[in-house]
Amino acid sequence: MLAAAHEDRQDARIAPPAQAGRVGVTRLVLTDFRNYRSARLDLDPAVPPVVLTGPNGAGKTNLLEAMSFLSPGRGLRNARLSDIDRRDGGAVGPAAIPAWAVAATVATRRGPISIGTGRVGAEGERRTIRIDGEPAKSQAALGEWLGVLWLTPQMDRLFIEGPSARRRLLDRLVLGLDPAHATRVARYEQALRERSRLLRDGANDPAWLGGLEEIMAAEGVAVAAARRDTVERLDRVCATAEGAFPRARLNLVGTIEGWLDAMPALAAEERFRAALAGSRAGDALSGGAELGPHRSDLGVLHAEKGIAAEAASTGEQKALLIAILLAQARLQRAVRGEPPLLLLDEVAAHLDATRRGALFEVLVGLESQAWITGTDAALFAPLRGAARFISVRDGALFPTIC
């Protein structure tokens, strides 16, 4: 009877497709990362989904966060690098361990690469990066090799809270198509911060401010143009998507983006530069800049219902986010020939059975790894035999035979 029951369960499982050349992590090593003193995983990218199960606080999200540092930026939590250091028994200050490291070997379409990144205690909030043993000039080099997308429970409120989180998601989507985008955003934001500081301190030096505004105009228009291009391309992919997830329609809301609809980029730069120069007095009082791509927003529409995403139900908002990520994975595969890794934290618990099954089918058929976490292993039963299951307990990893 047990054998017959086992065969019945097997019939409901998702069979892994016969595919070769998948993009994925083949080895992952963590050192002093959050609650991991030391951990190592050796993986076969031919089995695409990796399922991490365990109780709350075990370290599942921490592992996904470590994976997110294989791409530019501050990871899926947008955390300060020093906050990631493992603490000895909750100690802080001198007793705290002052550094963390993530090392991975990744199978890509261009061959395997080794990525190492971490925070060195003396370097504060800067992280070091090595690719195939050589120091990288900047974080942007990571984006040239690997795309990483993620969905976390904190993003469940993406459509009903302020635009900053939507901009972070948008920039992650742009980065998947244009690895240089991270550098442009960083240069724009640095110039914006420096200009704001000068205005706040009353240092009204026209030459100094003009130089910063020159950078803001050039980089800001380039950032807006890259976002605009990505949203237009992604919207076309979303508009033709089929399956259990709702079709999303995307648009970009912003003054600079509106200018680019009506004039060449050079004209938009000149207009932006003049607007910044004319708004110095007001910006000194507000402590920022009233105009620029740091004010832009991503608009999302539930196409079938004709309603804005923020008016949709919580479950529909989650489904829209998944639809956008899956569309981005298809778009990145078409544009760069290299599909992204997907990190999906606690995603299954918020989907009904139909959409959960549809998501599993898609993930098994991807040409790249997907990492999924959950507290209830039973939710992932359809993936047994088609995924790698790993149990996480107290910062330790225990491969599970399914």
Buried (B, 14 or more C-beta within 10 A) or exposed (E): EEEEEEEEEEEEBBEBEEEEEBBBBBBBBBBBBBBBEEBEBEBEBBBBBBBBBBEEEBBBBBBBBBBBBBBBBBBBBEEEBBEBBBBEEEEEEEEBBEBBBBBBBBBBBEEEBBBBBBBBEEEEEEBBBBBEEEEBEEBBBBBBBBBBBBBBBBBBEBBEEEBEBBBBBBBBBBBBBBBBBBBBBBBBBBBBEBBBEBBBEEEEEEEEBEBBBBBBBBBBBBBBBBBBBBBEBBBEBBEEBEEBBBBBBBBBBBBBBBBBEEEEBEEBBBBBBEBBEEBBEEBBEEEBBEBBBBBBBBBBBBBEEEEEBBBBEEEBBBBBBBBBBBBBBBBBBEEBEBBBBBBBBBBBEBBEEEBBBBBBBBBBEBBBBBBBBBBEBEBBEBBBBBBBBBBBEEBBBEEEEB
